[in-house]
Amino acid sequence: MTHIAHLCYNIGTMNFTDWLRHEMDSRGKSSHDVDRETDLSHVTILRLLKGGHPHLDTLFQIAQWAKVEPAFLMRLLGYDVSKPPWPKEREIALLIKGDPRFAKLFELASELKPGQLRQALDFIQFLLR
């Protein structure tokens, strides 16, 4: 990304559409060129240039094409990616990583049928009393 693009983004004047247009212009690329260089159709590129929001897989393809981090593009779209979006899931992941017994517990629980899972939860709550 050019210095000007970073400057515009840093002062908050650039959105995803402006950034994409700037990137394509600075590379001398048309929607058909980007179509050929990615798995996206030129119609998708045109929709984005008109202000449409990309689907997540489209965002990742654009990021790869432009050689930027997807988080940067998500910020341009107005998402706050500075904090983890799923704190509870992160906490569970840290438990599993930190203690192999939790990993085994989740592995076994994933094999339970719904009724069995309810019984297992009831039993764990009983143990905690």
MARFIKOL-160362 format. One record per atom (N, C-alpha, C, O): residue number from 0; residue in three letters; chain; atom name; x, y, z negated. Coordinates in steps of 0.1 Angstrom, whole numbers, plus 2048, in hexadecimal, padded with zeros to 3 digits. Each point is the difference from the previous one (the first is absolute). Example, Ala and Ser with C-alpha at 12.3 -4.5 7.8 and 13.67 -1.06 7.14 Angstrom:
MARFIKOL-160362
seq_type_mol_atom_x_y_z
0_ala_A_N_884_7C7_7B2
0_ala_A_CA_7F7_80C_800
0_ala_A_C_809_80C_800
0_ala_A_O_80A_800_7F9
1_ser_A_N_7F2_80B_80E
1_ser_A_CA_809_80B_800
1_ser_A_C_7F8_80B_7F8
1_ser_A_O_805_80B_7FF
end
This chain:
MARFIKOL-160362
seq_type_mol_atom_x_y_z
0_met_A_N_808_7F4_800
0_met_A_CA_7F8_80C_800
0_met_A_C_809_80C_800
0_met_A_O_80A_801_7F9
1_thr_A_N_7F2_809_80E
1_thr_A_CA_808_80C_802
1_thr_A_C_7FF_809_7F3
1_thr_A_O_7F7_7FE_7F7
2_his_A_N_813_80B_808
2_his_A_CA_800_809_7F4
2_his_A_C_7F3_808_800
2_his_A_O_7FB_802_7F5
3_ile_A_N_800_803_816
3_ile_A_CA_7F4_808_800
3_ile_A_C_7F4_7F8_7FB
3_ile_A_O_7F8_805_7F9
4_ala_A_N_807_7EE_80B
4_ala_A_CA_7F5_7F8_7FC
4_ala_A_C_801_7FE_7F1
4_ala_A_O_7F5_801_7F9
5_his_A_N_816_7FD_801
5_his_A_CA_802_7FE_7F2
5_his_A_C_7FC_80E_7F9
5_his_A_O_7F9_7FF_7F6
6_leu_A_N_80C_80C_80F
6_leu_A_CA_7FD_80D_7FA
6_leu_A_C_7F1_802_800
6_leu_A_O_7FA_804_7F6
7_cys_A_N_7FF_7FA_815
7_cys_A_CA_7F2_801_801
7_cys_A_C_7F9_7F7_7F6
7_cys_A_O_7F6_805_7F9
8_tyr_A_N_80E_7EF_806
8_tyr_A_CA_7FA_7F7_7F7
8_tyr_A_C_802_804_7F1
8_tyr_A_O_7F7_801_7F8
9_asn_A_N_816_803_806
9_asn_A_CA_803_804_7F2
9_asn_A_C_7F8_80C_7FB
9_asn_A_O_7FE_801_7F4
10_ile_A_N_7FF_808_815
10_ile_A_CA_7F8_80C_7FB
10_ile_A_C_7F1_7FD_802
10_ile_A_O_7F8_809_7FD
11_gly_A_N_805_7EB_806
11_gly_A_CA_7F2_7FC_800
11_gly_A_C_7F7_804_80C
11_gly_A_O_7F4_801_7FF
12_thr_A_N_812_802_80C
12_thr_A_CA_7F9_805_80B
12_thr_A_C_7FE_7F5_80B
12_thr_A_O_7F8_803_80A
13_met_A_N_80E_7F2_7F4
13_met_A_CA_7FF_7F6_80B
13_met_A_C_7F7_7F4_7FB
13_met_A_O_801_7FB_7F4
14_asn_A_N_7F6_801_814
14_asn_A_CA_7F8_7F4_7FD
14_asn_A_C_804_7F5_80A
14_asn_A_O_809_802_808
15_phe_A_N_7F1_7F2_7F7
15_phe_A_CA_804_7F5_808
15_phe_A_C_7FF_803_80F
15_phe_A_O_809_7FD_808
16_thr_A_N_7EB_809_7FC
16_thr_A_CA_7FE_803_80E
16_thr_A_C_80B_809_805
16_thr_A_O_806_7FE_80B
17_asp_A_N_7FD_80D_7EE
17_asp_A_CA_80A_809_804
17_asp_A_C_80E_7F9_801
17_asp_A_O_807_802_80A
18_trp_A_N_7FC_7F6_7EC
18_trp_A_CA_80D_7F9_800
18_trp_A_C_801_7F7_80C
18_trp_A_O_80A_800_807
19_leu_A_N_7EB_7F8_7FC
19_leu_A_CA_800_7F7_80B
19_leu_A_C_802_807_80D
19_leu_A_O_808_7FC_809
20_arg_A_N_7F1_80F_7F9
20_arg_A_CA_801_808_80C
20_arg_A_C_80F_805_801
20_arg_A_O_806_800_80B
21_his_A_N_7FF_805_7EA
21_his_A_CA_80E_806_800
21_his_A_C_80A_7F5_804
21_his_A_O_809_802_808
22_glu_A_N_7F5_7F2_7F2
22_glu_A_CA_809_7F5_803
22_glu_A_C_800_7FC_80F
22_glu_A_O_80A_7FE_806
23_met_A_N_7EA_801_7FF
23_met_A_CA_7FE_7FC_80E
23_met_A_C_806_80B_809
23_met_A_O_807_7FC_80A
24_asp_A_N_7F6_810_7F3
24_asp_A_CA_806_80B_808
24_asp_A_C_80F_801_800
24_asp_A_O_806_801_80A
25_ser_A_N_7FF_7FD_7EA
25_ser_A_CA_80F_801_7FE
25_ser_A_C_807_7F5_807
25_ser_A_O_80C_801_804
26_arg_A_N_7ED_7F3_7FE
26_arg_A_CA_806_7F5_807
26_arg_A_C_7FC_800_80F
26_arg_A_O_804_7F7_808
27_gly_A_N_7F3_812_7FC
27_gly_A_CA_7FB_800_80E
27_gly_A_C_7F8_7F4_803
27_gly_A_O_800_7FB_80B
28_lys_A_N_7F7_801_7EB
28_lys_A_CA_7F8_7F4_802
28_lys_A_C_7F1_804_802
28_lys_A_O_7FB_809_7FA
29_ser_A_N_7FF_7EF_80E
29_ser_A_CA_7F1_801_802
29_ser_A_C_7FA_7F5_7F8
29_ser_A_O_807_7F7_7FB
30_ser_A_N_7EC_809_804
30_ser_A_CA_7F9_7F5_7F9
30_ser_A_C_802_7F3_807
30_ser_A_O_801_7F5_7FA
31_his_A_N_801_80B_814
31_his_A_CA_803_7F4_807
31_his_A_C_80E_7FB_7FC
31_his_A_O_803_7F4_7FF
32_asp_A_N_807_815_7FF
32_asp_A_CA_80D_7FC_7FC
32_asp_A_C_800_7F9_7F3
32_asp_A_O_806_7F6_7FE
33_val_A_N_7F3_810_7F8
33_val_A_CA_7FF_7FB_7F3
33_val_A_C_7F9_7F2_800
33_val_A_O_803_7F7_7F9
34_asp_A_N_7F3_808_810
34_asp_A_CA_7F9_7F4_802
34_asp_A_C_80A_7F5_804
34_asp_A_O_7FF_7F5_7FB
35_arg_A_N_80A_80E_80F
35_arg_A_CA_809_7F6_804
35_arg_A_C_80B_7FC_7F6
35_arg_A_O_805_7F5_7FF
36_glu_A_N_7FE_815_7F8
36_glu_A_CA_80A_7FE_7F6
36_glu_A_C_7FB_7FA_7F3
36_glu_A_O_808_7FC_7F7
37_thr_A_N_7EB_803_807
37_thr_A_CA_7F9_7FA_7F4
37_thr_A_C_7F6_7F6_805
37_thr_A_O_7FE_7FE_80C
38_asp_A_N_7FB_7FC_7EB
38_asp_A_CA_7F5_7F7_803
38_asp_A_C_7F2_808_800
38_asp_A_O_7F6_7FA_7FF
39_leu_A_N_80B_813_801
39_leu_A_CA_7F4_808_800
39_leu_A_C_7FC_804_80E
39_leu_A_O_808_801_809
40_ser_A_N_7EB_801_7F8
40_ser_A_CA_7FB_804_80D
40_ser_A_C_801_810_801
40_ser_A_O_800_807_7F6
41_his_A_N_801_7FE_817
41_his_A_CA_800_80E_801
41_his_A_C_7F4_807_7FB
41_his_A_O_800_80B_7FC
42_val_A_N_7F4_7EE_804
42_val_A_CA_7F4_805_7FB
42_val_A_C_801_802_7F1
42_val_A_O_7FB_80A_7FB
43_thr_A_N_80C_7ED_7FE
43_thr_A_CA_802_802_7F1
43_thr_A_C_809_80C_7FE
43_thr_A_O_7FD_808_7F7
44_ile_A_N_80D_7F9_811
44_ile_A_CA_809_80C_7FF
44_ile_A_C_7F8_80D_802
44_ile_A_O_802_80A_7F8
45_leu_A_N_7F6_7F6_812
45_leu_A_CA_7F8_80C_803
45_leu_A_C_7F6_803_7F4
45_leu_A_O_7FE_80C_7FD
46_arg_A_N_7FC_7EA_7FE
46_arg_A_CA_7F7_802_7F4
46_arg_A_C_808_806_7F4
46_arg_A_O_7FB_809_7FA
47_leu_A_N_811_7F2_804
47_leu_A_CA_809_806_7F5
47_leu_A_C_803_80F_803
47_leu_A_O_801_808_7F7
48_leu_A_N_802_7FB_816
48_leu_A_CA_803_80D_804
48_leu_A_C_7F5_80A_7FF
48_leu_A_O_801_80C_7FF
49_lys_A_N_7F3_7EE_800
49_lys_A_CA_7F4_808_7FF
49_lys_A_C_7FB_801_7F1
49_lys_A_O_7F6_806_7FD
50_gly_A_N_813_7F5_7FA
50_gly_A_CA_7FD_802_7F2
50_gly_A_C_7FB_7F3_7F9
50_gly_A_O_7FC_800_7F4
51_gly_A_N_803_7F5_813
51_gly_A_CA_7FB_7F4_7FA
51_gly_A_C_80B_7FA_7F6
51_gly_A_O_80C_802_802
52_his_A_N_7EF_7F7_7F4
52_his_A_CA_808_7FA_7F6
52_his_A_C_804_7F2_805
52_his_A_O_7F7_7F8_804
53_pro_A_N_816_804_7FB
53_pro_A_CA_804_7F3_804
53_pro_A_C_7FC_7F5_7F6
53_pro_A_O_7FF_802_7F4
54_his_A_N_7FE_7F2_811
54_his_A_CA_7FF_7F4_7F8
54_his_A_C_80E_7FD_7FA
54_his_A_O_809_805_806
55_leu_A_N_7F7_7F4_7F0
55_leu_A_CA_80D_7FD_7F9
55_leu_A_C_80A_7F9_80A
55_leu_A_O_80C_804_800
56_asp_A_N_7F0_7F3_807
56_asp_A_CA_809_7F9_80A
56_asp_A_C_805_80A_80A
56_asp_A_O_80B_7FF_805
57_thr_A_N_7EC_80A_800
57_thr_A_CA_804_80A_809
57_thr_A_C_80A_80A_7FA
57_thr_A_O_80A_803_807
58_leu_A_N_7F4_800_7ED
58_leu_A_CA_809_809_7F9
58_leu_A_C_80E_7FA_7FF
58_leu_A_O_80A_806_802
59_phe_A_N_7F7_7ED_7FB
59_phe_A_CA_80D_7F9_7FF
59_phe_A_C_807_7FF_80E
59_phe_A_O_80C_801_801
60_gln_A_N_7EC_7FD_80A
60_gln_A_CA_806_800_80D
60_gln_A_C_805_80E_804
60_gln_A_O_80B_801_806
61_ile_A_N_7EE_809_7F7
61_ile_A_CA_804_80E_802
61_ile_A_C_80D_803_7F8
61_ile_A_O_80A_806_806
62_ala_A_N_7F6_7F6_7EE
62_ala_A_CA_80C_802_7F7
62_ala_A_C_80C_7F9_806
62_ala_A_O_80B_805_801
63_gln_A_N_7F3_7EF_804
63_gln_A_CA_80B_7F8_806
63_gln_A_C_805_807_80D
63_gln_A_O_80C_801_802
64_trp_A_N_7EB_803_806
64_trp_A_CA_803_807_80C
64_trp_A_C_808_80D_7FE
64_trp_A_O_80A_802_806
65_ala_A_N_7F2_805_7F0
65_ala_A_CA_807_80D_7FD
65_ala_A_C_80C_7FF_7F6
65_ala_A_O_807_809_7FE
66_lys_A_N_7FB_7EA_7FD
66_lys_A_CA_80B_7FE_7F7
66_lys_A_C_7FE_809_7F3
66_lys_A_O_80A_806_7FC
67_val_A_N_7EA_7FA_7FE
67_val_A_CA_7FE_807_7F4
67_val_A_C_7F9_7F6_7F6
67_val_A_O_7FB_7F6_804
68_glu_A_N_805_80D_7EF
68_glu_A_CA_7FA_7F8_7F6
68_glu_A_C_7F1_802_801
68_glu_A_O_7FB_80B_802
69_pro_A_N_7FD_7EA_7FD
69_pro_A_CA_7F2_801_800
69_pro_A_C_7FA_809_7F5
69_pro_A_O_7F6_807_802
70_ala_A_N_811_7FA_7F3
70_ala_A_CA_7FC_809_7F5
70_ala_A_C_800_80E_804
70_ala_A_O_7F7_808_7FC
71_phe_A_N_813_7FC_80D
71_phe_A_CA_800_80E_805
71_phe_A_C_7F3_803_808
71_phe_A_O_7FA_80A_7FE
72_leu_A_N_802_7EC_80B
72_leu_A_CA_7F4_802_808
72_leu_A_C_7F4_800_7F7
72_leu_A_O_7F7_808_802
73_met_A_N_809_7F0_7F3
73_met_A_CA_7F4_800_7F7
73_met_A_C_7FF_80E_7F9
73_met_A_O_7F5_804_7FE
74_arg_A_N_816_802_7FF
74_arg_A_CA_800_80D_7FA
74_arg_A_C_7FA_80A_809
74_arg_A_O_7F8_809_7FD
75_leu_A_N_80C_7F6_810
75_leu_A_CA_7FB_809_80A
75_leu_A_C_7F1_7FF_802
75_leu_A_O_7F9_809_803
76_leu_A_N_802_7EB_7FA
76_leu_A_CA_7F1_7FD_800
76_leu_A_C_7F9_804_7F4
76_leu_A_O_7F4_7FF_7FF
77_gly_A_N_814_806_7F7
77_gly_A_CA_7FA_805_7F3
77_gly_A_C_7FF_7F6_7F5
77_gly_A_O_7FA_803_7F6
78_tyr_A_N_80D_7F1_80B
78_tyr_A_CA_800_7F6_7F6
78_tyr_A_C_80B_803_7F6
78_tyr_A_O_80B_804_804
79_asp_A_N_7F2_7FA_7EF
79_asp_A_CA_80B_802_7F6
79_asp_A_C_806_7F3_7FE
79_asp_A_O_7FB_7F7_7FA
80_val_A_N_811_807_80B
80_val_A_CA_808_7F4_7FF
80_val_A_C_80B_801_7F6
80_val_A_O_809_7F8_800
81_ser_A_N_7F6_812_7F7
81_ser_A_CA_80B_802_7F7
81_ser_A_C_7FE_7F7_7F4
81_ser_A_O_80A_7FD_7F9
82_lys_A_N_7EA_7FE_804
82_lys_A_CA_7FE_7F7_7F5
82_lys_A_C_7FA_7F3_805
82_lys_A_O_7F9_800_80A
83_pro_A_N_80A_7F5_7EE
83_pro_A_CA_7FA_7F3_805
83_pro_A_C_7F1_801_800
83_pro_A_O_7FA_804_7F6
84_pro_A_N_800_7F7_815
84_pro_A_CA_7F2_801_801
84_pro_A_C_7F8_7F6_7F8
84_pro_A_O_7F4_802_7FD
85_trp_A_N_813_7F3_7FF
85_trp_A_CA_7F9_7F5_7F9
85_trp_A_C_808_7FD_7F3
85_trp_A_O_807_7F6_800
86_pro_A_N_7F7_812_7F6
86_pro_A_CA_808_7FE_7F3
86_pro_A_C_7FE_7F2_7FA
86_pro_A_O_809_7FA_7FB
87_lys_A_N_7EB_802_805
87_lys_A_CA_7FD_7F3_7FA
87_lys_A_C_807_7F4_807
87_lys_A_O_806_7F7_7FA
88_glu_A_N_7F9_80A_814
88_glu_A_CA_807_7F6_808
88_glu_A_C_80F_800_7FE
88_glu_A_O_806_7F6_800
89_arg_A_N_7FF_816_7FF
89_arg_A_CA_80F_801_7FD
89_arg_A_C_803_7FA_7F3
89_arg_A_O_80A_7FA_7FE
90_glu_A_N_7EE_809_7F8
90_glu_A_CA_802_7FA_7F2
90_glu_A_C_800_7F1_801
90_glu_A_O_808_7F9_7FA
91_ile_A_N_7EF_801_80D
91_ile_A_CA_7FF_7F2_801
91_ile_A_C_80C_7FA_808
91_ile_A_O_805_7F6_7FC
92_ala_A_N_7FF_811_80E
92_ala_A_CA_80C_7FC_808
92_ala_A_C_80C_800_7F7
92_ala_A_O_809_7F7_801
93_leu_A_N_7F8_813_7F6
93_leu_A_CA_80C_800_7F7
93_leu_A_C_7FF_7F5_7F6
93_leu_A_O_80B_7FA_7FC
94_leu_A_N_7E9_802_7FF
94_leu_A_CA_7FF_7F5_7F7
94_leu_A_C_804_7F3_807
94_leu_A_O_808_7F8_7FA
95_ile_A_N_7F4_806_812
95_ile_A_CA_803_7F4_808
95_ile_A_C_80F_7FF_802
95_ile_A_O_807_7F6_7FF
96_lys_A_N_7FF_815_805
96_lys_A_CA_80F_801_802
96_lys_A_C_808_7FE_7F4
96_lys_A_O_80A_7F9_800
97_gly_A_N_7F1_80C_7F5
97_gly_A_CA_807_7FF_7F3
97_gly_A_C_7FF_7F3_7F8
97_gly_A_O_809_7FE_7F8
98_asp_A_N_7ED_7FA_80B
98_asp_A_CA_7FE_7F4_7F8
98_asp_A_C_7FB_7F5_809
98_asp_A_O_7F4_802_805
99_pro_A_N_813_7F4_7FE
99_pro_A_CA_7FC_7F5_809
99_pro_A_C_7F3_7F9_7FC
99_pro_A_O_7F9_7FB_808
100_arg_A_N_804_806_7EB
100_arg_A_CA_7F3_7FA_7FB
100_arg_A_C_7F4_807_805
100_arg_A_O_7F6_7FA_803
101_phe_A_N_80B_814_7FF
101_phe_A_CA_7F5_807_806
101_phe_A_C_7FF_7FC_80F
101_phe_A_O_7F4_7FF_805
102_ala_A_N_817_7FF_801
102_ala_A_CA_7FF_7FC_80E
102_ala_A_C_7F9_7F3_802
102_ala_A_O_7F7_7FE_808
103_lys_A_N_80C_7F9_7EF
103_lys_A_CA_7FA_7F2_800
103_lys_A_C_7F1_802_7FD
103_lys_A_O_7F7_7F9_806
104_leu_A_N_805_810_7F0
104_leu_A_CA_7F2_802_7FC
104_leu_A_C_7F8_805_80C
104_leu_A_O_7F5_7FB_803
105_phe_A_N_811_80F_804
105_phe_A_CA_7F9_805_80C
105_phe_A_C_7FF_7F6_80B
105_phe_A_O_7F6_7FF_807
106_glu_A_N_814_7F9_7FB
106_glu_A_CA_800_7F6_80A
106_glu_A_C_7F5_7F6_7FD
106_glu_A_O_7F8_7FC_809
107_leu_A_N_807_7FF_7EB
107_leu_A_CA_7F6_7F6_7FC
107_leu_A_C_7F2_807_801
107_leu_A_O_7F6_7F9_805
108_ala_A_N_808_813_7F6
108_ala_A_CA_7F3_806_801
108_ala_A_C_7FB_802_80E
108_ala_A_O_7F4_800_802
109_ser_A_N_815_802_807
109_ser_A_CA_7FC_802_80E
109_ser_A_C_7FA_7F3_806
109_ser_A_O_7F9_801_80A
110_glu_A_N_80A_7F4_7F0
110_glu_A_CA_7FB_7F3_805
110_glu_A_C_7F2_7FC_7FA
110_glu_A_O_7FA_7F7_804
111_leu_A_N_802_811_7F2
111_leu_A_CA_7F3_7FD_7F9
111_leu_A_C_7F4_804_809
111_leu_A_O_801_809_807
112_lys_A_N_7F4_7EF_7F7
112_lys_A_CA_7F4_804_806
112_lys_A_C_7F9_80B_7F7
112_lys_A_O_804_801_7F5
113_pro_A_N_7F3_806_811
113_pro_A_CA_7FA_80B_7F8
113_pro_A_C_7FB_7FC_7F2
113_pro_A_O_803_807_7F6
114_gly_A_N_7F6_7EE_809
114_gly_A_CA_7FB_7FC_7F3
114_gly_A_C_80C_7FC_7F6
114_gly_A_O_7FF_803_7F4
115_gln_A_N_80B_7F7_811
115_gln_A_CA_80B_7FC_7F8
115_gln_A_C_808_80D_7FC
115_gln_A_O_805_800_7F5
116_leu_A_N_7FC_80A_814
116_leu_A_CA_807_80C_7FC
116_leu_A_C_7F8_807_7F4
116_leu_A_O_807_805_7F7
117_arg_A_N_7EC_7FB_80A
117_arg_A_CA_7F8_806_7F5
117_arg_A_C_803_7F9_7F3
117_arg_A_O_802_806_7F5
118_gln_A_N_7FF_7EC_80B
118_gln_A_CA_803_7F8_7F4
118_gln_A_C_80E_803_7FB
118_gln_A_O_803_801_7F4
119_ala_A_N_807_801_816
119_ala_A_CA_80D_803_7FC
119_ala_A_C_801_80E_7F9
119_ala_A_O_807_801_7F6
120_leu_A_N_7F2_808_80F
120_leu_A_CA_800_80D_7FA
120_leu_A_C_7F9_800_7F2
120_leu_A_O_805_806_7F7
121_asp_A_N_7F0_7F3_808
121_asp_A_CA_7FA_7FE_7F3
121_asp_A_C_80A_7FA_7F6
121_asp_A_O_800_804_7F4
122_phe_A_N_807_7F2_810
122_phe_A_CA_80A_7F9_7F7
122_phe_A_C_80B_80A_7FC
122_phe_A_O_804_800_7F4
123_ile_A_N_801_807_815
123_ile_A_CA_80B_80A_7FD
123_ile_A_C_7FA_80A_7F6
123_ile_A_O_807_804_7F7
124_gln_A_N_7ED_801_80B
124_gln_A_CA_7FA_80A_7F7
124_gln_A_C_7FE_7F9_7F2
124_gln_A_O_802_807_7F6
125_phe_A_N_7FB_7EC_80A
125_phe_A_CA_7FE_7F9_7F3
125_phe_A_C_80E_7FF_7F9
125_phe_A_O_801_802_7F4
126_leu_A_N_80A_7FC_813
126_leu_A_CA_80D_7FF_7FA
126_leu_A_C_805_80D_7FA
126_leu_A_O_807_800_7F7
127_leu_A_N_7F4_80B_80F
127_leu_A_CA_804_80D_7FC
127_leu_A_C_7F9_805_7F3
127_leu_A_O_803_80B_7FB
128_arg_A_N_7F2_7EE_801
128_arg_A_CA_7F9_804_7F4
128_arg_A_C_807_7FD_7F4
128_arg_A_O_7FB_803_7F5
end
